[in-house]
Amino acid sequence: MSKELANIDRALSTTKINGNLNINTTELNFPKNQILNAKVLQKESNNEVLLKIGNNLVRANIPNNIYLRPGDSFRLQVVGKKDDLWNFKFVSINRSSVFYKLSPDIINAHLINLKLPINDNSQEIVKAIFKYNLELNKENYRILSYFANLESKLFLESAAFLRAFNLPVNNVTVKIMYEFLNNNQIFTNLILGTLSLINSQNLPTNLYNAILSILQTLGNNVLKDLDNEKGKKISDLNEIILKKNKDLANKIFSLIDSLKENKYPLLRNNLEKIGFILKGIDLINSNFEQTKILFNIIPVIINGYPTTAELKIIYYSDKDNLIDKSRYSFEVNVNYLGNTLVSGSVLENIVSIHIKKSSIKEEFFIENKELLSNLLNKVGFKLGNYLVEYIFDPNVDEGVNIIT
């Protein structure tokens, strides 16, 4: 093997998930073949890491060909034990973590292996493919390459996002996702800014009322439309809630078309961004058509500060495929509260909550339990079980935030 081919082979092998992990302990027992969730807490310079496996802290040696950093997550399968040394094999690793430190040599080696050109665009394509856990092959490269030489890298990111979620990748969908990723974090600011604009400009009455109606609807409770449905059982939660977003998006773009190009440019710009956010929500939910999940972005104001909450609802259906609208689970990620992740469930009007992750100390949420209870009471709910305990969930890919 030539030196060049040997270097390529070495570079390619460093990005493969293989090799075993060894733990030396006499205090713990692991059933053979059991799948375990693990997280890296600390890393030493000699490839030794401090791991949290379940509720246990252990030190382990990792293979040289796997890049790990504190916070990385993966799953292990118990191979067996010899003397005091436990042997595990990697089942899955958050790929965005594994490829966290992709050197130019490694990227170029993959490009050479696939007989692809080496340039700035091709390297960015490879980075996007790895970031979104896509398979590096010529088909994915070809699809993404069309969006690699545009003025913003976010177009490439948008295309990779769509590809990762098995959504259509074309000029229209990439434009929608580009605008969504670029603006969803300022959704509430856009609504408030648009409200300020229509109040400060001398708009025709019919235009003012049309825009005001849209802004008021955006501020409504995401589940409010369910109250209009008769009975406890409904056929499609997504259809009911997302219909509102689709109707609003259509109204917004109709308004934009009716505005003259040189008139109200700031208003047109804000409305267009809001419209694309709603289209982005609809596009993301089209990936969940065969599952019982609803995703939405909610504009909120906390302590006078405009922010957004990302809401994911997991709902239940019976043998007739009817949904009980009084029973569902949810996850909420609130940006203002230190990127706080909250999960919970609703049964009738009782809300049980688990604060799972935040950069804010746990004491903050413990001390504000009564405040949360009062807020729920105001909207017709009661606080049930309330748990504040930060945990690690390996089934959530924390390396790639699919929204932000």
N, C-alpha and C positions, 0 to 999 in steps of 0.2 A: 504494500500500500504506500503511495507517495505521501510526502509530508503534508501536502495541501489536503489530500483526501483524509488523512489521519486527523488533521485539525478540524475538518468539517464534521467527521464522525464524532469527535470528542465534544464539539459544540452542540451537536444535536442530542447527544446522550445526556447532556447536563439539563435539558429541559424535559426529559421523560420522567414520569412519575413511577419510579421503580426503586428497588432496594428495600431493606427491612430496617426496622427500628428496634433497638434493644434497651430493656429496662432491667436494672439490677435491684431487686427488692426481695426481702424475705417476709415482708409484712402484709403483702396483698396477694390475692388469688384471683385469677381470671379464667372463666370457663373457656375451654378450647373452642375456636371458631366464632366466639362472640364478637359482634361489631361494637366498637366503643367510640364515643365522641371525645375528641381531644382539642386542647387549645394551648398555644405557646404563651407562657407568661414571661419567661426570661430566656435570653440566649447568651451563652458564653463563647469565648473566642475559639475554643477547642471542639466545636460542633456539639457541645453538650447543651441541652435545653432543659428548662424547668417546665413541666407540662401539668395541666389540670386535666385529669381523666375522670369524668364523673365528678365526685366530690373529693377525689384524692389528688394530692400533689406528689409528683415523682420526677426524678431526673433521668434523662434518657440521652442516648447517643444517636444522632441522625446521620444518614448517608451523606457523603460529600456532594452527590449530584442533585440534592434537593435544597432549594433556597427557602428558608423559613425565617420569619421575623416575629417579634412579640405581637400577639393579637391574631396571628394566623390560625386557621381552623382546619381540621381534617378528621377523617375517620380511619380507625385501625381495626384490623381483625387479628384476634389472638391465634398465633401459630402454635405455640407451646412453650415449655420451660425445660431448660437444661441447667442443672445445679441451681444457682440462684438467679440465672439470667433468663428473663422473659423475652420471647421473640414475637414481634408483630409485623404484619405487612400492611402497607398503605392501601386502603380501599378507595378513597377519594380525597382530593385536596382542592381547596378553593384555588382554581387555576390562576385567578388574578393575583393570588399571593405567590404562587410558585414562580410566576414570570414577573415578579415585582422588579427584579434587577436584571432586565434583559440587556446584555451588553451588545454593542454593534456587531461584534464577532459572531455572537449567537444568532442575531437576526439575519446577518449576511449568510451564515451557514444554511439557514432554512431556505433562504431565497435561492442560493446556489443549488441546493438539493432538489428544489422544484423547477430549476432552470428558468428562474424569473430574474428580471433586471434588478440591479442594486443601485438605488438612488434614494433621495429624500422621500419621495412619494411612496415607494415600495416599502421602505422601512416603517413609515407611519401606518401603512395598511397592516403590516404584520403586528405592530403594537396593538392596533384596534382589534384584530382577530383574537389575540391572546387575552386582551382585557375583557372581552365579552364571551370568553370561553367557547369560541368557535373552533372548528377543526381547520387547521391550516392546510388548505388544498387549493388547487387552481380555480375551482368553481367559486369558492368564497372570495378568493383574491380577485377574480374577474369582476364579480358583482360589486365589490367595494371600490375597486380601482377607478370606477367612473366618477366617484365622489371625492377622490383623494387630492385632486389638483384645483379644487375650488378655493375661494378666498378665505374660508374658515375651516379649521380642523373639525369643528362641530358638525359639519355636513357628513364627514366620514364617520364620526362617532354616532350620528343619528342613523346612518345606514347600517352600521354594525349592530346597534341596538335592535333595529327592526329585524335584521337577519337572525339575531340570537333568539328572538321571540317568535320566529316563524311567521313574521308579518311580511306583506309585500314590500319589496324594495324598488321604488321607482321615483321619478322626479316629484310627484305629488306627495307621496307618503314621507319621503325624506324632508321635503320642505315643511310639512306639518310637524314632524318630529323635531326638526331643527328649531322651529319657532317655539315649540313646547319646552324643549330642554333649555332654551335660552331665556324663557320668561316665566315659567311656572312658579319660580320662587318669589316673584314680585306680583303675583296674581292679585292679592289684596290691595297693594299699592296702585295697581292699574285701575281697579274699581274705584278706589277713593279719588285718584287723580282724574278719572273721567267724570265723576260726580262734581268735582270742583270746576272742571272745564265747562260743563253744561250750565252751571250756576253763574259762571262769570262771563259767558258769551250770550249775545242776544240771538238765541236760536228761535226758529219758527216753533210755535206751540206744539204742533203735531210731532216734530222731530224731538223736541225736549221731552215730551211725554213718552215717546217710544223708547228713547234711551234710558230714561228714568225707570220705566217698567222693567227693562232688561236688568239694570243694576240691582233693583229691589229683588228680583227673582234669584239672582246670583247669591244674594245674601240669605236666602231662605234655608231652613234646615234641610239637609240632603234627604232625609227620610220623610219630610212633610207630605210629599205626594202620596205616601202609603196610607195616610189617614183618610184619603178620599176613596180608598178601595173598600168595598163592602165585605164583611166577614174577616176571619183570621187567615184564611188560605188564599193565596194568589198563585198565578201560574208562572210569572217571570219578574223577578225583582229588578234585573238589569233593564228590561224593556221599559218598566215604569219610570225608573229614575233617569236612565240615559236618554229617554225620549225628551226630557226637559232640556238636557244639554244640546241635543241635536236641534231642537226647535229654536233655542237661543242662538246657536251658531248660525243657523239659516237666517234668522232675523237680523243678526249683526252684519253679515256680509251683504244682505239686501240693503241695509241702511248705508253701508260703505259705498255700494254701487250707485246709490241715489245722491251721494254727496259729490259736489264738483271737485275736481282734482286740486284746484288752487284755493279751495275754501276749507277752513277748519282742519289744517294739516295735522295738528297735535291730536285732535279728536279722532280723526281717521286712523292715526297710528295706534292710539290706545285701543280703539275698538278692534282693529285688526289683530293685535296681540291677544286680546281676550278671546276673540273668535278662534284663533289657532290653538290656544290652550284647551278650549272645549273640544276641538277636533282631535287634539292629541289624546285627551282622555278617552274619547270614543274609539280611537285607533288602538290604544292599549287594551281596552276592554274587549275588542274584537278577538284578542288572543285567548280570552277567557270564556268564549261562547260555549264550549263543551264542559266547562267546570262551573262550580257554584261560587264564583268570586266576583265581586264588584270593586272596581278601583275608582276613587274620585279625589279631586283636590278641593279643599274647603277653605274659603277665605275666613280668617279669624283675626280678632284684635285682642291682644292680651296686655293688660296694664297700659292701654293706650298705644301699644306698639303693633302695627300691622304685620301679620305673618301668615303662613299657610300651614294647614294640616293635611297630611296625606292619609287618606282613609281606605282601608281594605276590609270589605265585609265578606265573611264566609257564611253562607246560609244553608239551611237544612230543608230537605224535601222528604215527603212520605212515599209510600209504594205507588201512589198515583202521580208522582212527580209534581205534587203541589207543595208550595212553600208556605211554611208557617211564619207569617210576618212578625210574630211576637217572639220568635226564637232565632237568634243568630249570634255569631262570634265576630269580633272585629279586631283590627290592629290600627293604631293611629300613630303617626310619626309627626311630632310637632317641632318645627325648626327653632322657634323662639326659645323653647325650654331645653336648650343644649342638645338638640337633635334627640329628643326623648321618644322612646318607643313604648307604647302602651298596648297591651292586648287585653281582651275581656270578652264577656258574653252577656247577652240580654235574654231574659226569660220573663215574659209578660212585661212588667215595668221595672224589674229588678236588674240593676247593672252591677256585675262583678268585674273587678279591675285588677290587673297585675302590671305594675310599672317594671318593665323588663330591662331597660337600658337608658342611660342618660349620662351626660358629662356633669350634671348637677348632683350633689351629694344626696344620698337616700333620705337624710333627715328632712330635707326640704319638702318632700312629698308626704312624709309621715306627719309633719307639723301642719300641713295644709289639707288634711283629710276632711275636716269639717267644712272648709271652703268648697271643696269639690262636691261634698254631699249637698250643700246648699244650692250650688249651681245646677246639679241634676234635678233637685226638687223643683226648681223654677221652670224646667222644661218637661215636667211630668214624670220623672223617673226617681227611683230610690236607689241609694248605694247599698249593694249587698256585700259580698266578700271583697276585701281590699288588701292586696299584698304588694309591698314594696320590697322587691328582692331582685337585684340585678343578676341576670344569668346569661349564659352563652348558648346560643342556638345554632348548631352547625348546619342546620338545614336552611338557614338564611345566609345568602352569599353576601357577607359584609364588605367584600373587596370591591364589588361593583354595585353602586347604588343605582337601581334601574330607573329612578326618577330624576335624581339630581346629578 
